[in-house]
Amino acid sequence: MHESVVRVDALAAADAAIRDASIFSRPFVFLHHVDFSIARATGSVFKPAVPTTVEGMLYAGFGMLLILALYHGAVRYPVRRAWRRRKARQAMAGQEPKSASSPQSTGDNLSA
């Protein structure tokens, strides 16, 4: 019975130390107070929230390909097409496409 009381006191002290530790020192305080029997038991029953099965990987890969296809079809392609049409209209009108990188792209000179 005395051993159980001592163990509970040690675990309560470890819990208090971890809770009172700062965000940067918390991992080191945890490692200082780790109880390997509890860690082994926890590791034996732990199941990650992210599915790490082959089926989960296939679903994740399919989802990434679907999002990539939607991005290219609904965003990238229409923007690129509109940009090319704009450049073609400017070229047909005899204008040079305005460069966003040049500071005097409007041609206005207010210092004269």
N, C-alpha and C positions, 0 to 999 in steps of 0.2 A: 504494500500500500504506500509506503514511504517513497518507493521508486517512482510510482505513478505521480505523486504530488511533485516530486522534484522535476520530472519530465514536463508536467503541465506548466510549472513555473518557468522552466527554461524555454519552452515554446512561447509562453506569454511574453517573456522578455525579448525573444527574437522578433515576435510580431510587433511589439512596441518599438523596437529599434528600427525595423524596416519602415513602419508607418511614420516615424519621426525623422527619418533620413531625408536629405534633400534629393531632388530629382537626379542630380549627378552622382551622388554617393550611394544611392539606393542599390545599384547592382553589387557594389563592393560590400555593403552591409549584408546583403542577402548571402553572398558567397561566404562571408565570415560566419554567419549563423545557419548555414545549410545543414539540414538533417538528411543524410543520405538514405536512410530507410524510407522516409516519406518521399524523397525524390524518386527513388526506384519504384515505389508503389504507384506514384502518380504517373510516371513514364510508362508503366505497363498498361494502364487503362486509358491513356491520353489518346484522343482522336482529334486531329486538326480540323478546324472549321472549313478549310479549303480542301475540296476533294483531291486526293493525290492518287487516284486510281487511273487506269488507262481510259476508262469511260469519261472521267472528269477532264482529263487532258484533251480528249477528242472534242468534248463540248466547248471547252475554252478555246481551242484552235478554230473550231467552226465559228464561234462568236466573234473572234478577232477578224477572221476573213470576211464575215458578214458586215461588220462595222467598217472595215477598210473599203469594201465594195460600195457601201452606202456613201462613204465620204467621197470617194472618187466620182461616183455617179451623180451625187446630189450637190456637191460643193466644188470640187476641184475642176472637173470637166466644164461645167457651165461658166465658172469664173474665167478659166483659160480661154474658152471660146469667145466670151464677151470681150476679153482683153485683146485678142487677135483681131476681132472685127473692128474694134476701135482703132487699132493701129492701121488696119487696112483702109479705113475711111479717111484717116489723117493723111496717109500716103497718097491716096487718090486725090485729095484736095490740095496736095502740094505742100503740106505742112510737115515739119519734122515732129516726131513724137516728143512731148515734153519730158524732160528727165527730172525725176524727183530729187536727184542728188545734186543738181547744179543750183546754186543759190539765186542766179539771175535768169531763171527760166522764163519770166514774163517779158523781158527785154526792156523794162522800164528803167530809166536812169534818172533818178531824182536829184542828183548832185549837180547837174548842168544848169 
